[in-house]
């Protein structure tokens, strides 16, 4: 994968070791020796690791000074709600998936993960956090000195259940979108440092994979494209609307991701010896997001028609301009693998 990335990528990159299971424990030291010290697991289907398995993985990852990234939804809660909504009620409508994955599933999983981190001392990172309850739990854990970090995504800062009624399967994702109150809590969590970073959870499906969900939401692909719209949305909805400061934006999109995943100070900052990565932005530029101006293979974006204020003008990696005015200038192969050194 490293070789393939360095052959095709125009930007520098690193990896998470995904789909972790207890049977892969013996491979953790070898993976870490390659410079990959982030290991992702799921606490619900279809890649579920039970709680004893989570403990064993966190323990082994800690031995290599790594971080365990967790998709945090409690499988017992999810299974019960899926049974009610899908089997008992027989629902296939676009809101059925939303209603089958309540906020309590995330809250219960995060509560258990905090207990494991406190018990074992291992660093646990909560992936794509979506709820008020999760934010409150992480805030309290940090105050108690527990080694827990968290992220959220633009979709959870912009969309709510009401948007699912409009866009249907195109907004099917896991965890699902939440309420306006949750959106407010997430923005507050970013502003006060509870939430360490904003990421994308980029997992696009084709239009065909999404469209089937209008008749049966359970058949639709779960996930959306998000890489290219991440910065414009955070500039517009975050900085220009006064929810976060420009320096907080740098912290949650550059500094903290690099620090948490062992890429700092080579990445995430501008210091002597750092790589010299920059994005030049026009904070006043107004753009209407359209799929036609993006570079996604799937040809659609859930933000279609959204007007943003603040847009990237140029991207510089290791001192070289790799993208400018919406055009990619670097050739595949310019990107380099960056080892995690935490």
N, C-alpha and C positions, 0 to 999 in steps of 0.2 A: 504493500500500500504506500509506503514511503516513496519507493521508486516510481510508482504510477503517479503519485501526487507531484513529484518533482518533474515529471515529464509533461504534465498537462496543466498545472496550476499557474496562474499569473500573479497570485499573491502568496505570501508566506502562510504556513498552516501547521497545525498539530492535530493530534487525535485523542479521542476518548476510546478506551477499550470497552466496547458495548456488549450488551446481552450477557452480563456476568451471571454465572451460576456457581453454586458450591463445588461442582465437579471441575471447575476451571481454576481452583485455588492454586494448584501447583504451577500454573503458568504465569502467575502474577510477577514473580521475581524476574523472569526472562523478559516479559513485556516491559517492566519498569526499566530494565537495563538498556532498552532501545530508546528510552527517553519519553515513554508514555506512562504517566503516573496518575491518570484519571480513569476511573473504572465505574461504568454505569450499570445500574440494575433497576429492576421494576418490582414493585410490591403488589402488582395486580396482573391479571391475565392480559395478553397471551404469553408474557415472558416472566410470570410470577416467580419471585424468590420468597420463601416463607421467612418468618422472623428469625428463626434460628440460623437460617442460611444467610440472612442479612448480617447477623452478628459475626459469623465466621468470615464473611468477605471483608467487613470493616476491619476485623482483627488482622487479616493478612495484608490488606492494603496499607494499614498503619505501619507495618513492619518495613515497608519500602518508602515510608514518608509520603504516601500518596493521598488522594482524595477520592471518596466514594460518592458518586453522583447518583441521586435516587429520584426516579419518577414516583412521587409520593401520593398514592391513593390506596386506602385500605381495602384489600380484596374481599374481606367478609362483608363490609358495608356495600361495596359495589355489587357483589353477587346477589345480595338480597334485593337491592333496588332494580337490577336488571331483570330478576325473576318477576318482580311485581309489574314493572312497566312493559316488558317484552312478552312474558309468558302469560301472566294473569290477565293483564289488560289488553294484550294483543296489539299494542300500538306500533305503528310504523312511521308516524308523522315526523316532521323535521325536528320537533322539540322533544321527541321521545329519548333520544340519546342524551340531551341536556338533563332531562328529568331523572335519568337512570344513574347519574354520577353526581350526587349532592356534595355540597361543601363539607359536610361532616366526614366524608371519605378522606378528603385531603387533610382535614384537621386531625383525625385519628391517626393517620399514617405519620404525620409530622410529629405528633406527640410521642409516638413510639420511637421514632428515629432520634429525637432529642434524648430520650432515655438511654438509648444504645450508645450515643456519642458520649453522654455523661458517664456511663458505666465503663466504657472501653477506652475513652480518650481519643478515639479516632475522629478525623475530620470528615463530616458529612455535609454534602452540598445538596440543597433542595432544588431540583430542576423545576423550571416553569411554574412557580407558585402563583396561585390565582385568587386566594380568599382572604377575607378579613381574619378569620380564625387562624390561618397559617401565619399571617403577618404578626399577629399578637403573640403566638407561641414562639416564633423565631426571635422577636424583640426581647421577650423575657429570657430566653435561653442565652442570648448574647450578653444580657445584663448579668447573668450568673456565671459568665466566663466559659460557657460550653462551646466547643469547636464546631459551630454550625454556621454555614453561609447559605445564601439563597439568591435566586434569580427570578425575574419575571420576563414577560414578552410584550411587545407593542400591542398585539391583539387583545391581551387582557387589560390593557390600559386605555383602549379605544372602544371596543365592541362590548355589547351586553346581549342578554337573552332577546331583547327586542329586535336586534339586528338579525338574529337567526330566523325570525318570522319573515324577514325581507330577503335574505340571501340563502336561506335554507342549507342544503348540504355543503355549500361552499364554505360555510363556517363550522362544519363538523371538525372537531379536534378533541384531543384528550390530553389533559383535563379540558372540560368544556368551558365556554365563556360563562361569566357569572353575572352579578347584579351591579347596578350603578353604585351601591354602597361599597361593594368589593373594589370597584375601580378607584373610588376615592381613597380607600385604605391602602391600596397598592402605591398610589402616587405619594401618599404620606410616608409609606415605608421606604420609598426611594429617597425622599427628601431627608429623612432622619437617619439614614444609614442602616436601617433594618434589612433592606434588600440591597445586596451588594452590586448587582449588575443587571443589565437588560440584554437579552439575547433573542434569538429568533425562533428556535425550535422548527427550523425550516424543513418541511416535509411535504412537498407538493405532490398532488395527484393530477391526472389529466382531467379535462372537462368531462370526458366520458365516465371516468371513475367517480366523479362528483355528481353528475346529472342523475344517475340511478337512484340517488338518495331522495329525490322528490317523491318517488313512489314508495320507497322503503329505505329509511335512513340507515338501517343496520347494514345495508349493502354498500354504502358510500365510503369512499376513502376518507380516513381521518387525518387531516393535516393540511397546512397551507404553505404557499411560498412566502418568504419574508425577508431574505437577506438584503435585497436591494432597496427595500422601503424602510428598513430599520432606522437609519440615521435621519432621513427626512421627517419621519413621524415624530421622532424624539426631539428634533429641533423645533418642529411646529407645535406639537401638543405639549411638550415639556418646557423648553426654554422660552419660546415666544409667548406662551400662555402663562408664564410665571409660576409654573408648578415646581420647576427645579432651576437652579442657576447654571450658567455655562460651565463653571468648574465642577459642579455635581455631574453634569453630562459627561465630562471627561473622565471623572472618577468611575461612573457606572458602566461606561462603554470602552474604556481603555485601561485605566490603572488597576481597578479591582479584578477584572478578568485575568490580567497578566499576573497579578499577585497571587490570586487563589490557585491558579493552575501552573505556577512555577515558571512563568515566562518573563518575569520582571527581574532586573530593569532592562533587559534587552528589548522587550516590548512594553508598551503601556505608558511610556514616559519619554520625555526629551531630556536626556542627560548625556554627559560625555561618556562615550562608549556604547550608547544605545543605537538602535538600528537606523534612526532617522526616518520614522514612519509618520506621515502627516496627512490630514485631510483638510483641504481649504474649503470653507463654506461661505455662501452668501446668505446672511441671516435675513435679508429682506426679499430674496427672490421668491416669487409666487409661482407654484407649479400645480397643475392638475394631474394627479397620478393616473396614468393610462397604461394598460398592458403593452401598448405599442412602443412606449419609450423605455421599457425594461428589457432585460436580457434573458428572462426565464424561458426554458424550453416548453413549459406547459401552456404559455400564452394567455394567462389570466392572473389577476390579482384581486383579493377581497377588498382592496382599497380603491378599486376602479371609481374614478370620478371625484375622489377626495381631494380637496384643495389644501395644500400645505404651504406654509411660509417658512423659508429656510431650506436650503438645498446644497448638496455638495457640488463643488466646482471642479476639484481635482484631487486625486489620490496619489500620494507619493510613498513608495516603499523602498527602503534602503537608499534613499536619495534620488530615486528614479520615478518620474511621472508614469504611472501605469494606467491611469484613466483620467480623462478630462472632458468636460462638457458632454457627459453622457456617453462617451465613446471609450472603449477599451483599447489602449495603445500598446500595452506589453504583449509579448508573444508567449504562448504556452511554454512552460519550462522556466520562466523567470522566478516563479515561486520556489521557496525552499522550506523544507521541514525544519521546525524549531523544536528542539528537545526541551522537555520539562525538567527543571533543575531544583525543584522544591525538596 
